[in-house]
């Protein structure tokens, strides 16, 4: 396709051309109405002039009869101007006036109309056009009073030429404007197309240019750039997950293989074989838990769990999970301090009670494993769920070593474990799963310093409570 053909096929050119056609029609109608109004004004002036002339001549006829009328018509006919006068006999013979010739039968028509005529002093055979009124006088005489309308014809020609030139000028400028706009838009679209081709070829770092005008193409480019950023984040996450799986799952798989190999080589009794199988099953369960957690995080990030969302009380869910962990905390010598919002409304949110419970379980499990006080004193884990404005803030705080500020955003990624935590059981998926649950509920997970220890804040938007309807008192 040629460049010109490609330009003509653009939506911008089609829209501009459509606007041009509409504007041209509007201009044509407007100018036509102006021309019609101008002609009507002139015609009304001609009719008014003729009526005035007739009134004067009628007065003269009433005062002096036909002879005086003829004298007045003869005198007025010698005055230069556009007025026309003619008095004829019943047979059409001219008695007085400045009209030399009329088409056959015109003088016999009574009333107002337009007709061709020639003046008595004109040698040119080309007839003129006039607006005339014919009256029947006593004795069969005819009186014609009229007005030459050459001015109206000239005005009509001037307006018609003006309309033609105006429409031509509008058309040329409109086509040039359409071409300019379409070319400008097409250039931006072509730039976007080139960049998207580079992105499809593998350059995921490419981004669409934003002109800064704030128009629809800028908004489209910004949205596409945001989408590409999100895709880039997901791709980086996939690469990190692949790398982490390759490294972090290699150890349990190697252990699993070595234990099975050792059992084959060294086990001699049924008890030894049973112990080897139990160890193998335990390692397999750990691997299954890892893959289940990965699948859950992937499902949450893809938004596939939204169909199971419903309204529930987050305060009640937090209280139930805390009660389940009270026995576990007591076994390891940890005090669990629970403070949950009370009241009839609670903390209503729209989400998944099961996923929120899983996130709370992960946070409490991390606090129990990594939140031991450095001095060996009795550990206290604080769990709270409170309303702050239009948000529910669920907090799990411990008094352990905490997480350095520069590492807090990093530990929310999958399979990320700090060096101080690698000696303890775990796979680095708990905080990542909790963050994914927060994003599913349109909230966020924030890690703060508890001075000492770590303070994990799960922030979720509250569902707007319906406004209670006023109850009208019943009539007695």
N, C-alpha and C positions, 0 to 999 in steps of 0.2 A: 504494500500500500504506500502511495506517495505521501510526502509530508503534508501537502495541501488536503488530500483526501482524508488523512488521519485527523487533521485539524477540523474539517467539516463534520466529522463523526463524533466529535467531543460533545459531552453534555453541556458544557459551558457555551459552546457556539450555538447549539440548538436552542438553549434557553434564551441567549441573547438575541438570536434571530426571531424567536417567538415574541419576545418583548418588543422588538423592533416592529414586527407586523402589527401587534396590538396598538403600539403608540402611533404608527402610521395611520391606522384606521381611525384612531381617536382624533388625530390631527386633521385628517380628511373631513371627518364629520364636523369638527369644530370650525374649520375654515369654511366648509360648505354652509354651515348655519350662519356664520358671519356674512358671507356673500348674499345669502337669501335675505337676511335681515336688512342689509344695506339696500338691496333692490326694492324690498318692500317699503322702506322708508322713502326712497325716491318716488316710487309709484304713488304712495300716499300723498306726497307733496304735489305731484302732478295732478292727482284727483282733486286735492284741495284747491289748487290754482284754477282748475277748470270750473269747479263749483263756484268759486268767487267770481270768475268771469261771467258765468251764466247768470248768477244773481244780479250782477250789474246790468247785463244786457236785458234781462227780463224787466228790470225797473225802467230802463229806457223805452222798452216796447210798451209798457203800460202807460208811460207818460206821453209818448209821441207817436205810437203806432209803428207800422212797418217802415214808413219813410225815415223816421228818426233812427230806428234800429239799423237800417241800411247805412245811414250816414255815419253812425258810430262805428259800425263794423269796418266801413271803408277807411275811416280815420285811423283806427287801431291797426288795420292791416298794413299801413305804411310805416308803422313803428317797428324798427329792427328788434328781433327777439325770437324766442322759441314758441310763442303763442300762435295758434292757427285759428282762422275765422273763415266762414263761408256761408253765404246766403244764396239759395237757389230757388228757381221756380219749381212748380209741380213736375215739369218735364226734365228737371235736372240742369237747366241753364243757369250759369253763374250770374248772380246779380251784383255781389260784392264779396270781397275777401282776398286772402293771399294764398289760397289753395288752388293750384292750377289744374291738377289732374288727380283723379281717384280711380281705383279699380271699379269695374262695373257693378252696380247694385249697392255700393257702400252707402250712398246718400239716402237710399230708401230704407236702411236699417235704423230703427229707432233704439237708442240706448247707448251704452258705453262699451267700447271695444278698441282693439288695436288694429291699425290698417296701414297700408303703404300709401304714399302720396308724393306729389311734386308741387313745389311752390310756383307761383306765377312768374317770379323773376329768375328762375333757374333754367339754365340751358342744358345742364347735365341730365341725361336720360335716366340715370340711376335713381330709383325711388328711395325715399326716406321712410322711417317708421314713426308713427305718432299714436298717442293715446287720445281718442276723440269721443265726443258725445253728440249725438244727433237728436234734434227736437223737431216735431211737426208743428208748424205754425198755421194759423187760420188762412184759408185760401189755398192750401196745398204747398205753401212755401216751406222750405227746410232750412234749419239753422244748425250749423256744425261748429263746435268749439273744441279745440284740441291743444295738445302740447307735444312738441317734438321730444322723443325719448332717446335721442342720440347720446345724451349724457349717461343715461342708464346703461346703454350698450357699451360705451367706452369703459364705464366702471366695471361692468361684468367682465369685459376682456382683461382689464387690469387685474381683477381679483382672480380670474382663472389662471392667468400667467403666474401670479404670485403663489397660488395653490400648487401649480405644477412645479415651479422652482423650489418651493418649500419642501414638497414631498421628495423631490429629487435630492435636495440637500440633506434632508433627514435620512433618506435611504443610504446615501453615500457615507455619511458620518456614522450611521448605525452599523453598516457593514464593517467599516474600519474599526469601530469600537468592539464589535463582536469578534473580529479577527484578533484584535489586541488582547482582549480578555481571554479568549480561548487559547491563544498562544501562551499567555502567562500561566494560565491554569495548567495547560498541557505540559509546560516545562517543569512545573512542580510535581505533577503526576509522574512524568518520565524520570525525574530525580528519585522519587519514591520507588518507582519500579526498578531502577538500577540498583538501589540499595537493597531492596528485598531480594533481587537476584543474587547479590553478593552474600546475603544472609543465608539463602537457600543453598548456596554453594559451600557453606561451612563457616563463613565469617560471622559468628554469633555476636561479635562486638560491635557490628555496624548499627547505627541508629539513624532514623529519619530526621532530616533537617527541619527545624521550626523557624519560620520567618518572623515570628513575633507579632504578627498582625491580629492574632486571636480569632481568625476566621475558622470555618468548618474544616479546612485542610489542616490548619494548625492543631485543632482539637483532635482530628483523626490521627495525625502524626504523634501527638502526645500520648494518646491512648495506645497506639501501636508500640511506641517506645516503652510504655509501662508494661504492656504485655510481653515484649521482648525481654525486659528486665526480669519479669517473673519467670519466663521460660528459662532465662539464663540462671536464675537462682535454682530452679528445679533441676536443670542439667548439672549445675555444680553439686547440688545435693545428691543426684544420682551417682556422679563420679565419686563423691566422698563416701557414699554408702557402699559402692562397689569396692573402693579401696579398703574401707573399714571392715567390710565383710571378709575380704581376702586376708586381712591381717588378724582381726579379732576372732573370726571363726576358725582360723587355721589352728589355733591352740586347742580348743575343745575337740575339734575333729582329730587332731594328732593324738590327744590324750585318749580319745575313744578308740582310735586304732591301736595305740600301744597297749591299752588295757586288754583289748580283745586278743592281740598277739601274745601278750604275756600269759593270759589265761590258757591259750592253746599250748604254750611251751611249758608252763610250770605247774598248772593245776593238776592235782593228782586225785583229789577226793571230790565227792559231790558237793561238800560244803565250800570248798575253794572255787569250784565252778559256779556255784550259786552266788557267792560274793562277787565274783568277776562279772556275772550277768547283772547283778544289782547295780554295780558301779557303772556298767555300760548303759543301763536304763536311765540312771540319774543324769549322765552326760547327755543322753538323747533328749531327756526332758528339758534340760537347759537349752539345747539347740532349738527345740520346738518353741520354748518360751521366747527365744530371740526372734525367730521367724514370725511368731504371732504378734509380737510387739511391732516388728517392721511392717507387717501387713496392716495393723491397726493404724500406725502413723500414716502410711501411704493412703489408706482409706479416708482418714480425717482430712489430710491435705487436699485430696481430690474432691472433698465435699460430698462423698457418697453416703455419709451417715445422716444427712439432713432430713431424709424422709422419716426417720425415727424420732425427730424432735417433738417435744410436747411441753406443756407448762408444768412446772413443779416448784417446790420450795427448796431452794439451795441450802437454807439454814438447817432444815430437817435432814437433808442428804449428808451435810457435813457432820451433824451430830451423830447420825447412824454409823458413819465410817469411824469416827473417833471412838465410839463405844466398842466397836470391833477391835480396835487397836489398844484399848486400855489393858486388856489381859496380856497382850504381847509386850507392851511397855512395862507392865509390872514384873514379868518374867525376867527381863533384862535389867531391872532396877532403874527404870526411867519414870519420872513423874509427868503425867499428861495433864496439862492445864487447858481446859476447854471453855471458851466463852463464845456463845452463839446468840445471834439476834433473836429476841423473843417478841411475842406479840401475835395478834391475829393475822396480820399481813405477811409476816416473815420476810423472806427474800425471794419473791416470785421471779423466775427467769424462764425463758423459752429455750429449751435445749434437751440434752439427754442426761437423765439421772444416773444411768449406768456409767457413762463416760466420765461424768464429773466424779463419781465414786472411784473409778479407776485412777483418775488423776490425783485425787486426795490420797488414795492408797500408795501411789508412787512417792508422793511428797513425804508422807509419814514414814514410809519404809526408808527413804534416803536419810531423813532426820534421825531415825533410830540407828542406822548403820554408820553415818558419818558425823553425827552431831554430838559425840561424846565430849565432855568438857576436858580441856587439856590437863587440868590439875587433878583429874580423877574424882572430883566431887560429884555429888548426886546430880544427874542430868535432868533438866526440865525442858520439855517441849511444849510450846504454847500454840494452841489452835484457836483461831477466832474467825467469826463470820459476821460482818457488820455492814450496815447500809451507810454509804457515803454519797449523798446526793442521789443521783439516778444510777448508781453503780453498787454492786455487791463486791466487797473486798474480803476474800478468804485468805487468811494468813497462817502459815506454818513456820514457826521460828524456833531455832535451837541455839545452844550456847557452845557449839563446837568451833573448829578452826575457821569455818567460813570459806568463801571463795574470793580470791583477789578480784578487784574491780575490773581489771583488764581481761579477765577470763570469763566474766559472767555471761556475755553474749555468746561466747564460744561453746560453753558447756550445754547450751540449749540445742546444739546440733547432735545428730545421731552418732553413737559410738565414741563420744568424746568423754574421756575420763582424765582427771588430773593425776599427777604423779603420786600425790599423797593418798589417792583412793585406789590405786591399782593393786594394793595388797589385800583388798577386801572384795568379797564376792559382788558381782554386778557386771553389767554389759554397757553402761552409759546410754541407756534408752529411756530412763524414768523421766528426767526433765524434758527431754524431747517430746515424749508422749503427752506430758502435761501441757506443754506449749501448744501442741497441735490441738488438744481439746479446747484450750482458750481461744485459739483462732477460729475453730468451728463455731463457737458461741459468740463470735465477733468481739472477743475480749483480748486480753493480753496477760502474759506471765512476766512478772518483774522480780529480779533478784536484788536484794538490798542488804546492807550491812546491819547486823543486829548488835554489834559492839559488845561483846564478841559474838561470833556465830553468824549464821545465815538466816535471813528473813525472806521467805518466798511468798509473794503476794499474787494471788490469782484474782484478776479484776474482770468481772462479767457485767454486762449491761442488764439492768432490771427491766422487767416487763411493766409497761404502763398499766396501772390498776384502773379498771373502769370507774367512771364517776358515778357514785350512787345516785339513783333517781329519788327525788323528793316524794315522800308518801303523802298524798292528800288526805286530810281527815275525812272520814266517811260522814255522810249526812245522818243526823239523828232521825 
